[in-house]
Amino acid sequence: MSHQKEERLRAFYRYDQNHPFASMYPLLAKQIVDDLGVTSGRCLDIGTGSGALLIELGKITSLELMGLDINPETMVLVRDNAKRHDLPSDRIEFLHGDVHALPLPDNDIRLVVSRGSIPFWDDHATAFAEIYRVLQPEGVAFVGGGFSRYQSKEEADRMRPAWVSKDNPEKRARWLHREFLEQALSQVPGAEWRVIEDGYGTWVEMRKPAQGRFVAEDTKGASHAVSEL
Ligand SMILES: C[S@@+](CC[C@H](N)C(=O)[O-])C[C@H]1O[C@@H](n2cnc3c(N)ncnc32)[C@H](O)[C@@H]1O
């Protein structure tokens, strides 16, 4: 990696009060906890980057935190960020891995979160199937991109331009189409899901039913619900 690129990466992945989204991560973490009600068990953040969302979830829950990223360079930076935010090193674990082949066993994770990584994925059906595989029965995933509805619209809009990708924009933007997400999600048998477009972001909430229900529904094929909030 060039020195310049390394410096850029370091600046974006340093999570402190000067980070461009510093005021957003605590609000998104609170929104996730309020909406999904999960405060304990194993939590996986896919494409964790700076680890900011995971760190904020750690501050308000007793979740066992795990950050995964395809870029091994982020691992050191995330460790520094966790330290900066006084998160004990035994609260947070880091994994090098790819969403398309998660290095985790089946039925392992109570809460999967992922923010801002989805535009970079190559095969969303495979990625969603992997997320579903690692979810525990009654586990839930919140995956997508954007900001928190607990922010003001003005603040979210101010942040938005920094988030739009200039690199391969067509591929990066395809997940923003509801039909694209629905097509990928419909290939995950047994999963219950909904697509949320709330004006702040686009998110997929995916649930793995309890064991008994999952077996019953599996014979009938996928079940899903789609709603707009
Ligand atoms: C825009 S950053 C978002 C970082 C962080 N989640 C946040 O909200 O600030 C996207 C992250 O996704 C990671 N990523 C991209 N493709 C991935 C993949 N296939 N599997 C896992 N992580 C991936 C990148 O390395 C990068 O750290």
The ligand as an SDF file (V2000), in Angstrom:
LIG
                    3D

 27 29  0  0  0  0  0  0  0  0999 V2000
  -16.8990    2.3480    4.6110 C   0  0  0  0  0  0  0  0  0  0  0  0
  -16.0950    1.2220    5.6810 S   0  0  0  0  0  0  0  0  0  0  0  0
  -17.2780    1.1660    7.0200 C   0  0  0  0  0  0  0  0  0  0  0  0
  -16.5760    0.9710    8.3250 C   0  0  0  0  0  0  0  0  0  0  0  0
  -17.4780    0.9870    9.5710 C   0  0  0  0  0  0  0  0  0  0  0  0
  -18.4090   -0.1080    9.5880 N   0  0  0  0  0  0  0  0  0  0  0  0
  -18.1720    2.3080    9.7370 C   0  0  0  0  0  0  0  0  0  0  0  0
  -19.4050    2.3360    9.7590 O   0  0  0  0  0  0  0  0  0  0  0  0
  -17.4900    3.3180    9.8640 O   0  0  0  0  0  0  0  0  0  0  0  0
  -16.3610   -0.3800    4.9090 C   0  0  0  0  0  0  0  0  0  0  0  0
  -15.5730   -1.5020    5.5720 C   0  0  0  0  0  0  0  0  0  0  0  0
  -16.0090   -2.7600    5.0260 O   0  0  0  0  0  0  0  0  0  0  0  0
  -14.8630   -3.5850    4.8450 C   0  0  0  0  0  0  0  0  0  0  0  0
  -15.1930   -4.6170    3.8360 N   0  0  0  0  0  0  0  0  0  0  0  0
  -15.3280   -4.4370    2.4960 C   0  0  0  0  0  0  0  0  0  0  0  0
  -15.6240   -5.5990    1.8930 N   0  0  0  0  0  0  0  0  0  0  0  0
  -15.7160   -6.5420    2.8700 C   0  0  0  0  0  0  0  0  0  0  0  0
  -15.9860   -7.9340    2.8750 C   0  0  0  0  0  0  0  0  0  0  0  0
  -16.2270   -8.5990    1.7390 N   0  0  0  0  0  0  0  0  0  0  0  0
  -15.9970   -8.5940    4.0500 N   0  0  0  0  0  0  0  0  0  0  0  0
  -15.7210   -7.9260    5.2170 C   0  0  0  0  0  0  0  0  0  0  0  0
  -15.4400   -6.6050    5.2760 N   0  0  0  0  0  0  0  0  0  0  0  0
  -15.4420   -5.9150    4.1190 C   0  0  0  0  0  0  0  0  0  0  0  0
  -13.7740   -2.6150    4.4290 C   0  0  0  0  0  0  0  0  0  0  0  0
  -12.4820   -3.1350    4.6010 O   0  0  0  0  0  0  0  0  0  0  0  0
  -14.0750   -1.4150    5.3110 C   0  0  0  0  0  0  0  0  0  0  0  0
  -13.3640   -1.4630    6.5380 O   0  0  0  0  0  0  0  0  0  0  0  0
  1  2  1  0
  2  3  1  0
  2 10  1  0
  3  4  1  0
  4  5  1  0
  5  6  1  0
  5  7  1  0
  7  8  2  0
  7  9  1  0
 10 11  1  0
 11 12  1  0
 11 26  1  0
 12 13  1  0
 13 14  1  0
 13 24  1  0
 14 15  1  0
 14 23  1  0
 15 16  2  0
 16 17  1  0
 17 18  1  0
 17 23  2  0
 18 19  1  0
 18 20  2  0
 20 21  1  0
 21 22  2  0
 22 23  1  0
 24 25  1  0
 24 26  1  0
 26 27  1  0
M  CHG  2   2   1   9  -1
M  END
$$$$
